[in-house]
């Protein structure tokens, strides 16, 4: 008798393969093969960086002051603070990819790949700025004080404002539907599955009591997820506001400690990064590794251009949309430039050997070997961090999926409850059955939203630029002042 997961996989597999083939169809430029979606997202990042005059660099200091609360007011419309919005969005991007994905980049492209990873991170900051400004500009406030925003809304209302009403609503629906499917698969089931695998490893690996009890772990995880998401964005923000700093600091302490214990290798590692950055093999490995892993593989890096994070940023307490654009640009910096770079340096200063370049060693395994080679028990806190990363991703994406769901079906309490029940059910399924075809399908759906999202951002770019100039003018003439004495 066939298992239910085999039956579902057989049904979904043809559609998943077709969609994956379309989204990740490879083009060839100068002998380099990569999915067209990668080129689509990187062109957008470069364009927005120049169009907004390097806002990713020049706006960095103001972004830090906003997160600190220098310009915040309790009278502003919204549900969560700038810091909570950033923490919630970061919890959806900082994940297993920061531990394993960057290891694959290094194993494929060598030390020079780290340079391209950082370049991609800096460029992505500009795209994130544009997305977050648009998210707040076109958000909607409901009678109960809750906020709905994100690409669904700026695609509908923004394009309609620009005289493109005929495609506005359809593009909003396409985005919302893809977000619902994506959140249930690659951002729910896959994360819960990875969390379970890390839990089994920490509790004894193959000899663990829980090795065949995925259902039990799934039920416990579901209860924890349900307790958080029942409170909406405010409940999620309270948890992520505490969890994200904790897990980030824990990981940074572990990584910096390992690097410091191999201080004699630091000069070689940094030199190798810049020396090999433009070597043919390293450049190819960097471009393919960083772009594919950062944008293709489940958006594990920073999600710039996908539009998911602006859904959380839209709920921020502010009357100035541009402020959240500044805050949003910090995401790729923290996620990609800081955390991913530290992971790479851990590998380069410990176990990296030039002979492994091109092998594509398993990511989490390689990172675990790098930590364990110096402090054998360090793999335990690493696994704990991985579980926390997975949990935080699940709860953040529950909100993204919910907003896509309510955009399609309405904002009633019953409609919201139905989605939350479905979402929690998928958490358990992720720990108990293998639905590879469903994950592949949802992976492609997450990426397909980059097509309407980036088109919408191009169309709205002049409007956002005008809003930026207005805000900067207010800062210059003192209309907007810091509340810090």
FIVOTOR-183089 format. One record per residue (C-alpha): residue number from 0; z, y, x; residue in one letter. Coordinates in Angstrom, 3 decimals. Example, Ala and Ser with C-alpha at 12.3 -4.5 7.8 and 13.67 -1.06 7.14 Angstrom:
// FIVOTOR-183089
  num        zz        yy        xx  residu
    0     7.800    -4.500    12.300       A
    1     7.140    -1.060    13.670       S
//
This chain:
// FIVOTOR-183089
  num        zz        yy        xx  residu
    0     0.000     0.000     0.000       X
    1    -0.993     3.375     1.427       X
    2     1.676     5.955     2.245       X
    3     1.598     9.231     0.337       X
    4     1.021    11.214     3.535       X
    5    -2.035     9.097     4.414       X
    6    -3.471     9.636     0.933       X
    7    -2.917    13.404     1.070       X
    8    -4.372    13.615     4.577       X
    9    -7.519    11.762     3.478       X
   10    -7.986    14.144     0.552       X
   11    -7.374    17.359     2.477       X
   12    -8.969    16.356     5.799       X
   13   -12.626    17.169     4.920       X
   14   -11.715    20.647     3.696       X
   15    -9.393    21.237     6.661       X
   16   -12.077    20.178     9.151       X
   17   -14.698    22.397     7.531       X
   18   -12.409    25.428     7.511       X
   19   -11.242    24.812    11.074       X
   20   -14.839    24.490    12.224       X
   21   -15.686    27.849    10.642       X
   22   -12.632    29.784    11.840       X
   23   -12.574    28.329    15.335       X
   24   -16.327    28.112    15.835       X
   25   -16.872    28.703    19.535       X
   26   -19.207    31.298    20.968       X
   27   -20.278    31.445    24.589       X
   28   -20.331    34.597    26.691       X
   29   -20.949    34.424    30.440       X
   30   -20.266    30.711    30.330       X
   31   -16.871    31.076    28.643       X
   32   -16.331    29.236    25.360       X
   33   -13.850    30.586    22.825       X
   34   -13.515    30.932    19.027       X
   35   -15.217    33.952    17.502       X
   36   -11.949    34.836    15.784       X
   37   -10.471    35.513    19.231       X
   38   -13.214    38.029    20.004       X
   39   -12.748    39.558    16.537       X
   40    -9.045    40.197    17.113       X
   41    -9.328    41.391    20.696       X
   42   -12.119    43.892    19.920       X
   43    -9.853    45.308    17.214       X
   44    -6.928    45.586    19.666       X
   45    -9.076    47.415    22.233       X
   46   -10.578    49.713    19.576       X
   47    -7.204    50.743    18.113       X
   48    -5.764    51.306    21.589       X
   49    -8.448    53.872    22.386       X
   50    -8.790    55.295    18.862       X
   51    -5.088    56.105    18.699       X
   52    -5.030    57.319    22.318       X
   53    -2.814    54.643    23.826       X
   54    -0.122    54.893    21.188       X
   55     1.109    51.518    22.497       X
   56     2.304    53.205    25.697       X
   57     2.866    56.859    24.767       X
   58     4.815    55.983    21.612       X
   59     7.166    53.494    23.253       X
   60    10.085    55.883    23.820       X
   61     9.981    57.260    20.273       X
   62     9.902    53.688    18.958       X
   63    13.173    52.889    20.741       X
   64    14.818    55.982    19.283       X
   65    13.714    55.023    15.778       X
   66    15.133    51.510    16.124       X
   67    18.381    53.038    17.370       X
   68    18.534    54.965    14.088       X
   69    18.044    58.478    15.465       X
   70    15.827    59.534    12.553       X
   71    17.216    57.317     9.788       X
   72    18.682    58.458     6.480       X
   73    20.372    56.480     3.725       X
   74    18.486    58.619     1.203       X
   75    15.113    57.236     2.325       X
   76    13.330    54.793     0.032       X
   77    13.360    51.146     1.032       X
   78    15.602    48.107     1.394       X
   79    16.302    47.517     5.107       X
   80    16.777    49.529     8.301       X
   81    14.231    49.934    11.092       X
   82    16.197    47.491    13.233       X
   83    16.409    44.914    10.447       X
   84    12.681    45.208     9.764       X
   85    11.928    44.669    13.448       X
   86    14.338    41.722    13.652       X
   87    12.850    40.086    10.549       X
   88     9.293    40.473    11.816       X
   89    10.275    39.248    15.279       X
   90    11.949    36.180    13.795       X
   91     8.576    35.268    12.327       X
   92     6.746    35.638    15.648       X
   93     9.239    34.495    18.288       X
   94     9.064    30.727    18.081       X
   95     8.178    27.462    19.758       X
   96     5.066    29.103    21.195       X
   97     7.198    31.345    23.391       X
   98     8.723    28.240    24.958       X
   99     5.796    25.831    24.947       X
  100     2.650    27.884    24.408       X
  101     2.980    29.962    27.552       X
  102     3.575    26.791    29.588       X
  103     0.174    25.525    28.496       X
  104    -1.354    28.873    29.487       X
  105     0.065    28.550    33.001       X
  106    -0.904    24.883    33.331       X
  107    -4.490    25.709    32.315       X
  108    -5.099    29.000    34.079       X
  109    -2.529    29.146    36.867       X
  110    -0.391    32.176    37.808       X
  111    -3.220    34.649    37.126       X
  112    -3.060    33.736    33.446       X
  113     0.245    35.609    33.167       X
  114    -1.566    38.869    33.947       X
  115    -3.971    38.340    31.043       X
  116    -1.100    37.347    28.779       X
  117     0.546    40.707    29.435       X
  118    -2.735    42.606    28.947       X
  119    -3.194    40.887    25.575       X
  120     0.376    41.791    24.641       X
  121    -0.044    45.485    25.455       X
  122    -3.339    45.751    23.570       X
  123    -1.889    43.987    20.540       X
  124     0.786    46.669    20.241       X
  125    -1.844    49.113    18.981       X
  126    -3.063    46.762    16.255       X
  127     0.509    46.199    15.119       X
  128     1.047    49.967    14.922       X
  129    -1.907    50.403    12.561       X
  130    -0.894    47.464    10.355       X
  131     2.670    48.668     9.902       X
  132     1.699    52.249     9.078       X
  133    -0.730    51.004     6.448       X
  134     1.905    48.624     5.060       X
  135     4.350    51.449     4.344       X
  136     1.695    53.926     3.180       X
  137     0.480    51.692     0.362       X
  138     3.646    49.775    -0.544       X
  139     4.904    49.585    -4.124       X
  140     8.457    50.205    -5.350       X
  141     9.626    48.233    -8.386       X
  142    12.083    49.212   -11.093       X
  143    14.894    47.182    -9.512       X
  144    14.488    49.011    -6.203       X
  145    12.734    46.171    -4.382       X
  146     9.634    46.826    -2.321       X
  147     6.313    44.987    -2.088       X
  148     3.889    45.787     0.689       X
  149     1.541    44.391     3.283       X
  150    -2.191    43.744     3.568       X
  151    -2.551    42.696    -0.072       X
  152    -1.548    46.186    -1.127       X
  153    -3.265    48.306     1.496       X
  154    -6.444    46.298     1.020       X
  155    -6.347    46.915    -2.724       X
  156    -5.076    50.487    -2.950       X
  157    -6.341    51.713     0.402       X
  158    -9.910    50.506    -0.083       X
  159    -9.927    51.782    -3.644       X
  160    -8.846    55.170    -2.317       X
  161   -11.792    55.054     0.090       X
  162   -14.250    54.402    -2.750       X
  163   -14.511    50.635    -2.225       X
  164   -12.834    49.498    -5.425       X
  165   -15.386    46.747    -6.039       X
  166   -14.065    44.694    -3.100       X
  167   -10.472    45.956    -3.037       X
  168    -8.770    43.563    -5.451       X
  169   -10.747    40.449    -4.368       X
  170    -9.803    41.058    -0.724       X
  171    -6.178    41.468    -1.760       X
  172    -6.258    38.154    -3.619       X
  173    -7.930    36.336    -0.722       X
  174    -5.242    37.567     1.641       X
  175    -2.379    36.704    -0.721       X
  176    -3.671    33.200    -1.420       X
  177    -4.159    32.448     2.274       X
  178    -0.666    33.731     3.046       X
  179     0.904    31.410     0.456       X
  180    -0.918    28.364     1.808       X
  181    -0.243    29.317     5.414       X
  182     3.473    29.851     4.866       X
  183     3.929    26.419     3.280       X
  184     2.170    24.522     6.048       X
  185     2.076    25.763     9.604       X
  186     4.975    28.201     9.129       X
  187     7.217    25.892     7.129       X
  188     6.471    22.184     7.492       X
  189     5.483    22.411    11.153       X
  190     8.539    24.488    12.051       X
  191    10.949    22.182    10.215       X
  192     9.320    19.200    11.924       X
  193     9.727    20.823    15.354       X
  194    13.340    21.710    14.577       X
  195    14.043    18.088    13.653       X
  196    12.445    16.797    16.858       X
  197    14.559    19.174    18.962       X
  198    17.690    18.135    17.051       X
  199    16.975    14.467    17.708       X
  200    16.469    15.233    21.397       X
  201    19.807    17.088    21.657       X
  202    21.684    14.279    19.873       X
  203    20.415    11.443    22.076       X
  204    16.617    11.318    21.850       X
  205    15.388     7.797    20.968       X
  206    18.967     6.519    20.755       X
  207    20.049     9.312    18.394       X
  208    21.663     8.315    15.119       X
  209    19.332    10.760    13.370       X
  210    16.069     9.496    14.825       X
  211    15.004     7.934    11.502       X
  212    16.873    10.328     9.233       X
  213    14.459    13.209     8.925       X
  214    15.212    13.381     5.210       X
  215    18.896    14.108     5.931       X
  216    18.104    16.840     8.445       X
  217    15.534    18.235     6.014       X
  218    18.063    18.440     3.173       X
  219    20.620    20.239     5.339       X
  220    17.958    22.618     6.653       X
  221    16.729    23.245     3.115       X
  222    20.239    24.159     1.952       X
  223    20.588    26.629     4.832       X
  224    17.159    28.129     4.146       X
  225    17.887    28.368     0.423       X
  226    21.190    30.141     1.028       X
  227    19.354    32.815     3.033       X
  228    16.182    33.365     1.026       X
  229    17.962    33.538    -2.335       X
  230    19.073    37.046    -1.350       X
  231    15.523    38.283    -0.820       X
  232    14.567    40.529     2.078       X
  233    18.062    41.987     2.316       X
  234    19.608    38.558     2.762       X
  235    16.925    37.554     5.248       X
  236    17.340    40.820     7.172       X
  237    21.121    40.364     7.439       X
  238    20.639    36.912     8.981       X
  239    17.767    37.824    11.282       X
  240    19.538    41.037    12.322       X
  241    22.261    38.847    13.827       X
  242    20.255    35.778    14.797       X
  243    17.327    37.392    16.609       X
  244    19.432    39.344    19.134       X
  245    21.635    36.268    19.710       X
  246    18.846    33.784    20.322       X
  247    16.809    36.270    22.338       X
  248    19.755    37.161    24.572       X
  249    20.706    33.489    24.986       X
  250    17.172    32.630    26.029       X
  251    16.904    35.648    28.341       X
  252    20.211    34.764    30.048       X
  253    19.043    31.196    30.635       X
  254    15.637    32.300    31.930       X
  255    16.946    35.075    34.191       X
  256    19.601    32.726    35.589       X
  257    16.987    30.127    36.521       X
  258    14.711    32.752    38.062       X
  259    17.595    34.289    40.028       X
  260    18.528    30.897    41.458       X
  261    15.015    30.730    42.875       X
  262    14.905    34.330    44.060       X
  263    13.083    33.311    47.229       X
  264    10.079    32.260    45.104       X
  265     9.889    35.512    43.104       X
  266     7.730    37.441    45.622       X
  267     5.302    34.507    45.820       X
  268     5.151    34.218    42.013       X
  269     4.446    37.919    41.473       X
  270     1.908    37.960    44.299       X
  271     0.164    34.887    42.899       X
  272    -0.075    36.483    39.452       X
  273    -1.967    39.528    40.718       X
  274    -3.881    37.705    43.436       X
  275    -5.271    35.100    41.055       X
  276    -5.656    37.325    38.001       X
  277    -9.299    38.071    38.725       X
  278   -10.243    34.817    40.433       X
  279   -12.884    33.029    38.316       X
  280   -10.726    30.033    37.431       X
  281    -7.624    32.077    36.723       X
  282    -9.515    34.665    34.670       X
  283   -11.175    32.016    32.542       X
  284    -7.909    30.153    32.136       X
  285    -6.128    33.379    31.283       X
  286    -8.651    34.510    28.690       X
  287    -8.953    31.111    27.052       X
  288    -5.267    30.257    27.357       X
  289    -3.833    33.591    26.271       X
  290    -6.325    34.348    23.535       X
  291    -6.436    30.845    22.063       X
  292    -2.698    30.229    22.299       X
  293    -1.767    33.768    21.270       X
  294    -4.180    34.136    18.348       X
  295    -5.499    30.671    17.452       X
  296    -2.595    28.294    17.871       X
  297    -0.544    29.164    14.794       X
  298    -0.232    32.831    15.799       X
  299     2.678    31.767    17.991       X
  300     2.451    34.897    20.074       X
  301     2.596    38.169    18.112       X
  302     0.406    37.919    14.978       X
  303    -1.289    41.260    15.640       X
  304    -4.336    41.479    13.386       X
  305    -3.093    38.770    11.028       X
  306    -1.103    41.232     8.941       X
  307     1.946    39.093     8.221       X
  308     4.586    41.268     9.912       X
  309     3.708    44.439     7.915       X
  310     4.943    42.602     4.823       X
  311     8.469    42.769     6.276       X
  312     8.024    46.231     7.789       X
  313     6.951    47.588     4.381       X
  314    10.498    47.133     3.052       X
  315    11.960    49.576     5.595       X
  316    14.009    52.607     4.560       X
  317    11.760    55.531     5.436       X
  318     9.788    58.308     3.834       X
  319     7.476    58.566     6.842       X
  320     5.066    55.602     7.141       X
  321     4.257    56.387    10.777       X
  322     7.840    55.690    11.844       X
  323     7.422    52.001    11.070       X
  324     4.175    51.933    13.007       X
  325     6.108    53.012    16.082       X
  326     8.750    50.359    15.426       X
  327     6.111    47.692    14.877       X
  328     4.482    48.216    18.250       X
  329     7.672    46.932    19.886       X
  330     7.040    43.450    18.470       X
  331     4.241    42.317    20.801       X
  332     6.080    43.872    23.725       X
  333     9.274    41.888    23.088       X
  334     7.529    38.721    21.960       X
  335     4.684    38.508    24.457       X
  336     5.305    40.836    27.380       X
  337     9.030    40.103    27.778       X
  338     9.872    36.637    26.443       X
  339     6.601    34.904    27.264       X
  340     6.475    36.479    30.732       X
  341    10.000    35.294    31.538       X
  342     9.046    31.774    30.461       X
  343     6.055    31.919    32.787       X
  344     8.202    33.138    35.687       X
  345    10.673    30.296    35.123       X
  346     7.830    27.811    35.504       X
  347     6.258    29.589    38.489       X
  348     9.526    29.864    40.410       X
  349    10.623    26.258    39.794       X
  350     8.182    23.410    39.354       X
  351     4.723    25.004    39.391       X
  352     2.249    23.396    41.753       X
  353    -1.374    24.626    42.086       X
  354    -2.528    21.022    41.639       X
  355    -1.440    21.068    37.984       X
  356    -3.858    23.912    37.110       X
  357    -6.358    22.764    34.515       X
  358    -4.262    19.801    33.374       X
  359    -2.940    21.405    30.195       X
  360     0.470    19.739    30.438       X
  361     2.442    19.549    27.180       X
  362     4.071    22.937    26.676       X
  363     7.691    22.318    25.622       X
  364     7.878    19.353    27.996       X
  365     6.783    21.481    30.945       X
  366     9.212    24.291    30.100       X
  367    12.053    21.794    29.684       X
  368    11.227    20.307    33.085       X
  369    11.293    23.791    34.599       X
  370    14.761    24.541    33.193       X
  371    16.118    21.062    33.891       X
  372    14.905    21.052    37.493       X
  373    17.519    23.672    38.356       X
  374    20.341    23.068    35.882       X
  375    20.108    19.633    34.284       X
  376    22.105    20.569    31.187       X
  377    20.114    23.775    30.586       X
  378    17.689    21.839    28.381       X
  379    20.451    21.657    25.763       X
  380    20.719    25.422    25.140       X
  381    16.922    25.525    25.399       X
  382    16.674    23.011    22.541       X
  383    19.245    24.953    20.523       X
  384    17.185    28.114    21.000       X
  385    14.068    26.208    19.887       X
  386    15.836    25.107    16.693       X
  387    16.962    28.674    16.000       X
  388    13.440    29.936    16.659       X
  389    12.072    27.451    14.127       X
  390    14.721    28.300    11.511       X
  391    14.185    32.053    11.833       X
  392    10.423    31.586    11.527       X
  393    10.879    29.584     8.331       X
  394    13.059    32.175     6.594       X
  395    10.834    35.098     7.596       X
  396     7.686    33.378     6.407       X
  397     9.365    32.475     3.127       X
  398     9.350    36.212     2.418       X
  399     5.723    36.621     3.488       X
  400     4.679    33.752     1.235       X
  401     6.794    35.074    -1.638       X
  402     5.074    38.459    -1.508       X
  403     1.677    36.786    -1.562       X
  404     2.838    34.656    -4.506       X
  405     4.154    37.611    -6.539       X
  406     1.023    39.624    -5.814       X
  407    -0.957    36.890    -7.564       X
  408     1.438    35.797   -10.314       X
  409     3.740    38.761   -10.924       X
  410     7.223    39.974   -10.006       X
  411     9.359    38.214   -12.612       X
  412    12.539    36.428   -11.532       X
  413    11.220    33.096   -12.827       X
  414     8.018    33.415   -10.800       X
  415    10.039    34.143    -7.665       X
  416    12.377    31.203    -8.303       X
  417     9.470    28.786    -8.706       X
  418     8.073    29.786    -5.320       X
  419    11.440    29.468    -3.577       X
  420    11.894    25.949    -4.993       X
  421     8.432    24.924    -3.825       X
  422     9.076    26.435    -0.396       X
  423    12.364    24.551     0.013       X
  424    10.683    21.281    -1.013       X
  425     8.133    21.746     1.766       X
  426    10.967    22.157     4.287       X
  427    12.135    18.617     3.480       X
  428     8.572    17.266     3.524       X
  429     8.046    18.688     6.997       X
  430    10.908    16.579     8.326       X
  431     9.914    13.342     6.613       X
  432     6.137    12.920     6.433       X
  433     3.211    13.716     8.709       X
  434     0.611    15.849     6.956       X
  435    -1.635    16.776     9.877       X
  436    -4.562    17.696     7.643       X
  437    -2.368    20.042     5.599       X
  438    -1.130    21.729     8.788       X
  439    -4.685    22.130    10.095       X
  440    -5.786    23.579     6.770       X
  441    -2.884    26.041     6.591       X
  442    -3.411    26.950    10.256       X
  443    -6.981    27.949     9.481       X
  444    -5.883    29.836     6.353       X
  445    -3.460    31.923     8.428       X
  446    -6.325    32.921    10.692       X
  447    -8.902    33.516     7.988       X
  448    -6.866    36.478     6.736       X
  449    -7.686    38.286     9.995       X
  450   -11.198    38.807     8.658       X
  451   -10.370    40.959     5.580       X
  452    -7.288    42.439     7.254       X
  453    -9.085    43.861    10.292       X
  454   -11.983    45.105     8.155       X
  455    -9.457    46.948     6.002       X
  456    -7.770    48.440     9.086       X
  457   -11.101    49.733    10.422       X
  458   -11.791    51.424     7.079       X
  459    -8.293    52.929     6.883       X
  460    -8.117    53.997    10.544       X
  461    -9.143    57.647     9.855       X
  462    -6.510    57.926     7.107       X
  463    -3.831    56.500     9.396       X
  464    -4.878    58.804    12.237       X
  465    -4.524    61.801     9.924       X
  466    -1.065    60.582     8.901       X
  467    -0.108    60.197    12.575       X
  468    -1.163    63.782    13.363       X
  469     0.838    65.048    10.375       X
  470     3.944    63.206    11.553       X
  471     3.577    64.350    15.164       X
  472     3.177    67.903    13.894       X
  473     6.476    67.637    12.044       X
  474     8.158    66.404    15.210       X
  475     6.702    69.281    17.218       X
  476     7.704    72.069    14.823       X
  477    11.180    70.648    14.235       X
  478    10.668    69.672    10.584       X
  479    11.732    66.159    11.560       X
  480    14.790    66.131    13.800       X
  481    16.951    63.481    15.350       X
  482    20.284    62.973    13.598       X
  483    21.943    62.034    16.893       X
  484    24.253    64.750    18.123       X
//
